[in-house]
Amino acid sequence: MSQLFVRTLREDPADAEVPSHRWLVRAGYIRRAAPGVYSWLPLGLRVMRRIEAICREEMAGIGAQEVCFPALLASDPYKETGRWVEYGDNLFRLKDRKGVDMLLGPTHEEMFTLMVKDLYSSYKDLPLCLYQIQNKYRDEARPRAGILRGREFVMMDAYSFDVAQEGLDEAYQTQRDAYIRIFNRLGFDYAIVKAMSGPMGGSRSEEFLAIAANGEDTFVRSPGGYAANVEAVRIAAPDPLPIEGLPEAQVVDTPDVPTIESLVRLANEVRPREDRPWTGADTLKNVVFVVTHPDGKREPLAIGLPGDREVDEKRLEAALEPAVAEPFTEEDFAANPQLVKGYIGPGSLGEENSSKVRYLVDPRVVTGTSWITGADEKDRHVFNLVVGRDFTPDGVIDVAEIREGDPAPDGSGELHLSRGIEIGHIFQLGTKYADALGLKVLDQNGKLVTVTMGSYGLGVSRAVAAIAEGTCDDKGLSWPREVAPFDVQVLATGKGAEILEEATRIASELAAAGLEVLLDDRKASPGVKFADSEILGMPTSVVVGRGLKDGLIEIRDRASGNARDVAVADAVAEVLAEVRG
């Protein structure tokens, strides 16, 4: 410790929002270099290298081969696949001295595809799996939470190449199993959930989420085994209802009802139902956005959903990706006078109506359902407006918020919401990139066929934070054994040369036995050493101090907080037994 490049901090960094960020900075594992960009100090780098080693061991176990591409890339392949535009502002773009477009790689599908195209041409060369562990760059609009959402990060990305879908299915399962082994070894709770493919493309897609109260991703699970990121949840649409016999639509004066709650209250006063009271679920809320496409084109979009629900921004983002949506502003309403703010109804919406505003509705808004909604006039609403009789939307969009207790789409029970941190994402890419870049091989019949691909990403640097987030406590970090920067920390606490000599002897013998050992040999008080030990978070600590005069040393377990005294003569054997299980 007297030589280690580390400085622990007694105060939280001002920009720390989550525990992992706070403790990784305070314990001297990382240091902020710029917004969303961090330097790795020796302790942090040791943790990341251990995670990388686990990844490499498991990748080698399934026959994957490691390569390494540059982070600085030519733009042409990304233009061919469309991602030069699709990535929008998230892409770090630059020009070389000759004015040629370049980029910092956000991910490397194009490069892997072109490398295989360059070297392989026959079905006999496949199946193949390649991977790399490399720095990636994305210009996050709001970098936050330390290394959980940064602009530079380390990721392992693996890619499988097969001739047919059957091979891709097998490769996907092989990678999935390898990822399960990796995450089991990393030592924290996680869930595997169905996910959206997004701009990556492809069909089957799953995320590995570290369960964390501060996670930025919301996912759902049911008692029957359904699990999905909220963006990937698909609401089962109810069956259409008969229209015959439904009461005619009526426009009603509704002054001073700026909210769904006030509208429902008024409806129960002036138009009470015979069977039950009106609720927010009987109203049709119409929310208007401006959608901006990667090429800069802007267009309005109206979304109709039950009034007791809100549009989930992340679900909307996933549904429209790579386009982005922003709520209508006062200027937008002024440019679209047909849309009466607060009283927008289906009568003014739709590509066939006067406003030409595309109108998509929630899956629950099916033919035959009747609604209270805006009448496109200030202080007026329409009752009994029936889908399929009085209006027809342009389509369906499933972006309403998912709530605790909602039914699972597969009928496996009620959904329960949890928070998580995405640390892995696997895809069946299919032929998206092979088609775009011309990756074909000759099959057994001498016919050119397009190669089908899988993509498997794991956030290595993000995993450091995810593990810290899941294992830290109010005293500091607490690393699982497989990823801890050192197996054991030996503390020499107290005055007298014999204490340091004994601590040094124990540390040397543990190191000779193959353990990674950190010796706190500093001239500091026992209180400082104990506090630093808890902040640094090594799984086992050996305290050589006052008990030495009685022939005892103390062994502490960081995760449980348990401590026990053992005889000095047995210390090394006891520690080895504890570390090696």
C-alpha positions in Angstrom: 0.0 0.0 0.0 2.9 2.4 0.6 3.8 2.0 -3.1 0.4 1.5 -4.7 -0.9 4.4 -6.8 -4.1 5.0 -4.9 -5.7 7.8 -2.9 -8.9 7.1 -1.0 -11.3 10.0 -0.6 -13.4 10.7 2.5 -16.1 12.7 0.6 -18.3 11.7 -2.2 -17.6 13.2 -5.7 -20.0 16.0 -6.5 -21.3 14.4 -9.6 -21.9 10.9 -8.2 -25.5 9.8 -8.7 -25.3 6.1 -7.9 -23.4 4.0 -5.3 -21.0 2.4 -7.8 -19.9 5.7 -9.1 -19.4 7.1 -5.6 -17.3 4.2 -4.3 -15.2 3.5 -7.4 -14.1 7.1 -7.3 -13.7 7.3 -3.5 -11.7 4.0 -3.5 -9.3 5.2 -6.2 -10.4 2.8 -8.9 -11.4 5.3 -11.6 -10.9 9.1 -12.1 -13.0 11.4 -14.3 -11.1 12.8 -17.3 -14.1 14.5 -19.1 -17.9 14.1 -19.1 -18.5 10.4 -19.7 -14.8 9.6 -20.0 -12.8 8.0 -17.2 -9.2 7.0 -16.5 -8.6 3.6 -15.0 -6.2 3.5 -12.0 -4.3 0.3 -11.0 -7.0 -1.2 -8.8 -9.8 -0.5 -11.3 -7.7 -1.9 -14.1 -7.0 -5.1 -12.2 -10.8 -5.7 -11.7 -11.4 -5.1 -15.4 -8.6 -7.4 -16.5 -10.0 -10.1 -14.3 -13.4 -9.8 -16.0 -11.7 -9.8 -19.4 -9.8 -13.0 -18.3 -13.1 -14.7 -17.4 -14.6 -13.7 -20.8 -11.5 -15.0 -22.7 -11.6 -18.3 -20.8 -15.3 -18.9 -21.6 -14.9 -17.8 -25.2 -12.0 -20.1 -25.7 -14.1 -22.9 -24.2 -16.6 -22.6 -27.1 -14.0 -22.3 -29.8 -14.3 -18.6 -30.4 -11.1 -16.8 -31.7 -10.0 -13.4 -30.6 -9.1 -10.6 -33.0 -8.7 -6.9 -32.5 -9.9 -4.1 -34.8 -8.9 -0.5 -34.7 -11.2 2.0 -32.8 -10.6 4.6 -35.6 -12.6 3.4 -38.6 -13.4 4.3 -42.2 -16.9 5.5 -42.8 -17.7 3.7 -46.0 -18.8 0.3 -44.5 -21.1 2.2 -42.1 -22.6 4.2 -45.0 -23.2 1.0 -46.9 -25.2 -0.5 -44.0 -27.0 2.8 -43.3 -25.7 3.2 -39.8 -23.6 6.3 -40.6 -27.0 8.0 -40.7 -29.0 5.8 -38.3 -26.7 6.4 -35.4 -27.4 10.1 -35.6 -25.7 12.3 -33.0 -24.5 9.2 -31.0 -21.7 8.6 -33.5 -18.3 10.3 -33.1 -17.6 11.6 -36.6 -14.3 13.2 -37.7 -12.4 13.9 -40.9 -8.7 13.1 -41.6 -6.4 15.7 -43.0 -7.6 14.9 -46.5 -11.2 15.5 -45.6 -12.2 11.8 -45.6 -15.0 10.9 -43.2 -13.9 8.7 -40.3 -15.5 7.6 -37.1 -14.8 6.2 -33.7 -16.3 2.7 -33.6 -19.5 2.4 -31.6 -19.6 -1.3 -32.4 -17.9 -3.4 -35.1 -20.5 -5.5 -37.1 -19.3 -4.1 -40.4 -15.6 -4.8 -39.7 -16.2 -8.4 -38.7 -18.4 -8.9 -41.7 -15.8 -7.5 -44.1 -13.0 -9.4 -42.6 -14.8 -12.8 -43.1 -15.8 -11.7 -46.6 -12.2 -10.9 -47.4 -10.8 -14.3 -46.2 -13.5 -16.9 -46.5 -15.6 -18.0 -49.5 -16.8 -21.6 -48.9 -19.3 -23.3 -46.6 -16.3 -25.5 -45.6 -14.9 -22.5 -43.7 -18.0 -22.2 -41.5 -19.2 -22.2 -38.8 -17.0 -19.6 -37.4 -17.0 -17.4 -34.2 -14.7 -14.4 -33.7 -14.6 -11.9 -30.9 -12.7 -8.9 -29.6 -12.4 -6.9 -26.4 -12.1 -3.3 -27.5 -12.8 0.3 -26.6 -16.1 1.7 -28.1 -17.3 5.3 -28.4 -20.8 6.7 -28.4 -21.5 10.4 -27.9 -24.1 10.0 -25.2 -26.3 13.1 -24.9 -26.4 12.8 -21.1 -23.5 10.7 -19.8 -24.2 9.8 -16.2 -23.6 7.4 -13.4 -19.9 7.2 -13.9 -18.8 4.3 -16.1 -22.4 2.9 -16.3 -23.2 5.3 -19.1 -20.1 6.8 -20.5 -18.9 8.0 -23.9 -15.9 5.7 -24.0 -16.3 2.1 -22.7 -14.8 -1.4 -23.1 -17.0 -4.1 -24.6 -16.6 -7.7 -25.7 -18.4 -8.3 -29.0 -18.5 -11.7 -30.5 -19.9 -12.7 -33.9 -21.0 -16.1 -35.3 -21.1 -16.9 -39.0 -23.2 -19.8 -40.4 -24.6 -21.0 -43.7 -28.1 -21.6 -42.5 -30.6 -20.6 -39.8 -30.1 -24.0 -38.0 -26.5 -23.2 -37.5 -27.3 -19.7 -36.2 -29.8 -21.2 -33.7 -27.1 -23.5 -32.4 -24.4 -20.7 -32.3 -26.9 -18.5 -30.4 -27.6 -21.1 -27.8 -23.8 -21.8 -27.4 -23.1 -18.1 -26.8 -26.1 -17.8 -24.5 -24.8 -20.7 -22.4 -21.3 -19.1 -22.3 -22.7 -15.8 -21.2 -24.6 -17.5 -18.4 -21.3 -19.1 -17.2 -19.6 -15.7 -17.4 -22.2 -13.9 -15.4 -22.4 -16.7 -12.8 -18.7 -16.3 -12.3 -19.0 -12.5 -11.9 -20.9 -13.1 -8.7 -24.0 -10.9 -8.7 -27.7 -11.3 -9.4 -28.9 -11.0 -13.0 -31.9 -11.7 -15.2 -32.2 -12.8 -18.8 -35.0 -11.0 -20.6 -36.5 -10.7 -24.0 -35.3 -7.4 -25.7 -35.7 -5.2 -28.8 -33.1 -5.6 -31.5 -33.1 -1.8 -32.3 -30.6 -0.5 -34.9 -28.6 -3.8 -34.6 -31.4 -5.5 -36.6 -32.1 -9.2 -36.6 -34.8 -11.4 -35.0 -34.2 -13.0 -31.6 -32.8 -10.8 -29.0 -32.1 -11.1 -25.3 -30.5 -8.9 -22.6 -28.6 -9.8 -19.5 -29.5 -7.3 -16.8 -27.7 -7.0 -13.4 -30.5 -6.5 -10.9 -30.0 -3.1 -9.3 -32.3 -0.6 -7.6 -30.5 2.2 -9.4 -30.6 0.5 -12.8 -31.7 2.6 -15.7 -33.6 -0.3 -17.4 -37.0 -1.5 -16.3 -37.9 -5.1 -16.9 -40.8 -7.3 -16.0 -41.2 -10.9 -14.9 -44.1 -13.1 -14.2 -44.5 -16.2 -11.9 -44.9 -18.3 -15.0 -41.5 -17.4 -16.4 -42.1 -14.5 -18.8 -39.3 -12.0 -18.7 -38.8 -9.0 -20.9 -37.3 -5.5 -21.0 -40.3 -3.1 -20.9 -39.4 -2.0 -24.4 -40.0 -5.5 -25.7 -43.3 -6.2 -23.9 -46.1 -6.6 -26.4 -49.6 -6.1 -25.1 -52.1 -8.7 -26.3 -54.9 -6.8 -28.1 -58.4 -7.7 -26.9 -60.8 -9.2 -29.5 -62.9 -6.7 -31.5 -66.3 -5.9 -30.2 -69.6 -5.7 -32.1 -70.6 -2.1 -33.1 -74.3 -2.7 -33.7 -76.5 -1.2 -31.0 -73.9 1.1 -29.5 -75.2 4.6 -28.7 -74.4 7.5 -31.1 -71.5 9.8 -30.4 -72.4 13.0 -28.7 -70.5 16.2 -28.2 -70.7 17.6 -24.7 -69.6 20.9 -23.2 -66.8 20.2 -20.8 -65.5 23.6 -19.5 -62.5 23.7 -17.2 -61.3 20.0 -17.5 -57.6 20.3 -18.1 -56.8 16.8 -16.8 -58.1 13.2 -17.3 -59.0 13.2 -13.6 -61.2 16.3 -14.0 -62.8 15.0 -17.2 -63.7 11.7 -15.4 -65.2 13.6 -12.5 -67.3 15.7 -14.8 -68.4 12.7 -16.9 -69.7 11.0 -13.7 -71.6 14.2 -12.9 -73.2 15.0 -16.2 -73.3 11.6 -18.0 -73.3 8.9 -15.3 -73.2 5.3 -16.4 -75.8 2.8 -15.2 -73.4 -0.1 -14.7 -70.4 1.5 -13.0 -68.6 4.9 -12.7 -66.5 6.2 -15.5 -62.7 5.8 -15.0 -59.6 7.1 -16.8 -59.5 3.9 -18.7 -62.7 5.0 -20.5 -61.1 8.1 -22.0 -58.9 8.2 -25.0 -55.9 10.5 -24.6 -54.2 11.8 -27.7 -50.6 12.9 -27.3 -48.7 14.6 -30.2 -45.0 14.3 -30.9 -42.6 15.6 -33.6 -40.6 12.7 -35.0 -37.2 13.5 -36.4 -35.7 10.9 -38.8 -31.9 10.4 -39.2 -32.0 12.3 -42.5 -33.4 15.3 -40.7 -37.0 14.9 -41.9 -39.5 16.0 -39.3 -43.2 14.9 -39.1 -45.9 15.0 -36.5 -47.2 11.8 -34.9 -50.3 11.5 -32.7 -50.6 8.6 -30.3 -54.0 7.5 -28.8 -54.0 5.5 -25.6 -56.3 5.0 -22.6 -56.3 8.1 -20.5 -55.2 6.2 -17.3 -51.9 5.4 -19.1 -48.9 7.5 -20.1 -46.6 7.1 -23.1 -43.4 5.4 -21.9 -40.5 7.4 -23.4 -38.2 4.4 -23.6 -40.8 2.2 -25.2 -41.5 5.0 -27.7 -37.8 5.5 -28.4 -37.4 1.8 -29.1 -40.5 1.7 -31.3 -39.3 4.6 -33.5 -35.6 3.9 -33.5 -33.5 5.2 -35.3 -35.9 8.2 -35.4 -36.4 10.2 -32.2 -39.6 11.9 -30.9 -40.1 15.0 -28.9 -43.4 16.3 -27.5 -45.2 19.1 -29.4 -44.2 22.6 -28.3 -46.3 25.7 -28.4 -44.7 26.6 -31.7 -45.7 23.2 -33.1 -49.3 23.7 -32.0 -49.3 27.1 -33.6 -48.1 25.6 -36.9 -50.9 23.0 -36.7 -54.1 25.0 -35.8 -56.4 22.0 -36.4 -55.0 20.4 -33.2 -56.7 22.1 -30.2 -54.4 21.6 -27.3 -56.1 19.7 -24.5 -59.0 18.7 -26.7 -57.5 16.8 -29.5 -59.7 14.0 -30.9 -59.6 11.4 -33.6 -61.7 13.6 -35.8 -58.7 15.8 -36.6 -56.1 13.1 -36.8 -55.1 10.6 -39.4 -53.3 10.8 -42.7 -56.7 10.9 -44.5 -58.0 13.8 -42.4 -57.4 17.5 -42.8 -54.4 17.7 -40.4 -52.6 14.8 -42.3 -51.1 13.9 -38.9 -50.3 10.2 -38.7 -52.5 8.6 -35.9 -51.4 5.4 -34.2 -53.3 3.9 -31.2 -52.6 1.6 -28.3 -53.4 -2.1 -28.9 -56.3 -1.8 -26.5 -58.1 0.6 -28.8 -59.7 -2.0 -31.0 -62.8 -2.0 -33.2 -66.0 -1.7 -31.3 -64.5 0.0 -28.2 -66.2 3.2 -27.2 -64.4 6.3 -25.8 -64.7 9.7 -24.2 -62.2 11.9 -26.1 -61.5 15.4 -27.3 -64.0 16.9 -29.8 -61.3 19.2 -31.5 -63.0 22.2 -29.9 -62.0 24.1 -26.8 -64.0 23.0 -23.7 -65.8 20.2 -25.6 -65.4 16.4 -25.6 -67.3 13.7 -27.4 -68.8 10.7 -25.7 -69.4 7.2 -27.2 -66.9 7.6 -30.0 -66.5 4.1 -31.4 -63.5 2.7 -33.2 -64.4 1.4 -36.6 -67.6 3.4 -36.8 -66.7 7.0 -36.0 -62.9 6.9 -36.7 -60.2 4.6 -38.0 -56.6 5.0 -36.9 -53.7 4.7 -39.3 -52.2 1.8 -37.3 -51.1 0.5 -33.9 -48.2 1.4 -31.6 -47.5 -0.3 -28.3 -45.8 2.3 -26.2 -48.0 2.8 -23.2 -46.4 2.4 -19.8 -46.3 -1.1 -18.3 -47.6 -1.3 -14.7 -47.1 -3.6 -11.8 -49.8 -6.2 -11.9 -50.5 -6.0 -15.7 -51.2 -9.4 -17.2 -48.2 -11.1 -18.9 -48.6 -11.3 -22.7 -48.2 -15.1 -22.6 -50.9 -15.5 -19.9 -48.3 -16.7 -17.3 -49.5 -14.4 -14.5 -49.2 -10.8 -13.3 -46.1 -8.8 -14.3 -43.8 -7.6 -11.6 -41.4 -4.7 -12.3 -37.7 -4.6 -11.5 -34.8 -2.4 -12.3 -31.6 -3.5 -13.9 -28.3 -2.6 -15.6 -27.8 -3.9 -19.1 -24.4 -5.8 -19.2 -25.0 -8.1 -22.1 -27.1 -8.2 -25.2 -27.2 -11.1 -27.7 -28.9 -11.0 -31.2 -29.7 -13.2 -34.1 -28.7 -10.7 -36.7 -29.6 -12.9 -39.7 -28.4 -11.6 -43.0 -28.8 -7.8 -42.4 -25.0 -7.0 -42.5 -24.1 -9.9 -44.9 -26.7 -8.6 -47.4 -25.5 -5.0 -47.1 -21.8 -5.9 -47.5 -22.1 -8.8 -49.8 -20.9 -11.6 -47.5 -21.6 -14.8 -49.5 -20.1 -18.3 -49.7 -20.4 -21.2 -52.0 -22.7 -23.9 -50.6 -22.4 -27.7 -51.1 -24.0 -27.3 -54.5 -21.6 -24.6 -55.7 -24.3 -21.9 -55.3 -23.7 -18.6 -53.6 -25.6 -18.2 -50.4 -25.7 -15.3 -47.9 -24.1 -16.0 -44.6 -26.3 -15.6 -41.5 -24.8 -13.9 -38.4 -25.2 -13.6 -34.7 -23.9 -10.8 -32.5 -23.1 -11.1 -28.8 -22.1 -8.1 -26.8 -20.9 -7.8 -23.2 -20.1 -4.5 -21.4 -16.8 -5.2 -19.7 -16.2 -1.8 -18.2 -19.9 -1.5 -17.4 -19.7 -4.9 -15.6 -17.2 -3.4 -13.2 -19.8 -0.8 -12.2 -22.6 -3.3 -12.2 -20.8 -5.7 -9.9 -19.9 -2.8 -7.6 -23.5 -1.6 -7.6 -24.8 -5.0 -6.6 -22.2 -5.8 -3.9 -21.2 -2.5 -2.2 -22.6 -1.4 1.1 -22.6 1.8 3.2 -18.9 1.3 4.0 -17.5 0.8 0.5 -16.9 -1.8 -2.2 -17.1 -5.5 -1.6 -15.8 -7.5 -4.5 -16.7 -11.1 -5.3 -13.6 -13.3 -5.3 -13.4 -14.0 -9.0 -13.0 -10.3 -9.9 -11.4 -8.7 -6.8 -8.2 -6.8 -7.6 -6.5 -8.8 -4.8 -7.5 -12.0 -3.1 -6.4 -10.9 0.4 -5.4 -7.6 2.1 -3.0 -7.9 5.0 -3.1 -5.1 7.5 -0.3 -4.3 9.9 -2.1 -2.4 12.6 -0.2 -1.1 15.6 3.3 0.0 16.6 6.3 -2.2 16.8 8.6 -3.8 14.2 7.3 -7.3 15.1 3.8 -6.5 13.8 5.0 -5.3 10.4 7.4 -8.3 10.2 4.7 -10.8 10.9 2.3 -9.1 8.5 5.0 -9.2 5.8 5.7 -12.9 6.5 2.0 -13.8 6.2 1.7 -11.8 3.0 4.8 -13.3 1.5 3.7 -16.9 2.2 0.2 -16.3 0.8 1.7 -14.8 -2.3 4.1 -17.8 -2.6 1.0 -20.0 -2.4 -0.4 -18.3 -5.5 -2.7 -15.6 -4.0 -2.7 -12.0 -5.1 -1.9 -10.1 -1.8 -2.1 -6.4 -0.9 0.0 -5.5 2.2 -1.0 -2.4 4.1 2.4 -1.4 5.4 1.7 2.3 5.6 2.6 4.4 8.7 -1.1 5.2 9.3 -3.4 4.7 12.3 -5.4 1.4 12.6 -8.6 3.4 12.1 -7.4 4.8 8.7 -6.3 1.3 7.6 -9.6 -0.3 8.6 -11.6 2.4 6.8 -9.5 2.1 3.7 -9.8 -1.7 3.8 -13.6 -1.5 3.8 -13.6 1.1 1.0 -11.3 -0.9 -1.2 -13.4 -4.1 -0.7 -11.0 -7.0 -0.9 -13.0 -10.2 0.0 -10.7 -11.3 2.8 -8.6 -9.2 5.2 -6.0 -10.4 7.6 -5.4 -8.1 10.6 -2.0 -8.4 12.4 -2.2 -6.1 15.5 -2.8 -6.2 19.2 -3.7 -9.9 19.2 -0.2 -10.8 18.1 1.1 -10.7 21.7 -1.3 -13.5 22.4 -0.3 -15.5 19.3 -3.5 -14.5 17.4 -4.4 -12.7 14.2 -7.8 -11.8 12.9 -9.4 -12.9 9.6 -12.3 -10.7 8.3 -14.8 -11.5 5.5 -15.8 -8.3 3.8 -19.2 -9.4 2.4 -20.6 -10.8 5.7 -18.6 -8.7 8.1 -17.7 -11.8 10.1 -14.4 -11.8 11.9 -12.6 -14.6 13.7 -9.3 -15.0 15.6 -6.9 -17.8 14.6 -3.5 -18.8 15.8 -0.6 -17.2 14.1 0.9 -20.6 13.2 -2.4 -21.5 11.4 -3.0 -18.1 9.7 -1.7 -19.0 6.2 -3.5 -22.3 6.1 -6.7 -20.8 7.4 -6.6 -18.0 4.8 -5.9 -20.4 1.9 -8.8 -22.6 3.0 -11.1 -19.6 3.1 -10.0 -18.2 -0.3 -10.0 -21.5 -2.1 -13.2 -22.8 -0.5 
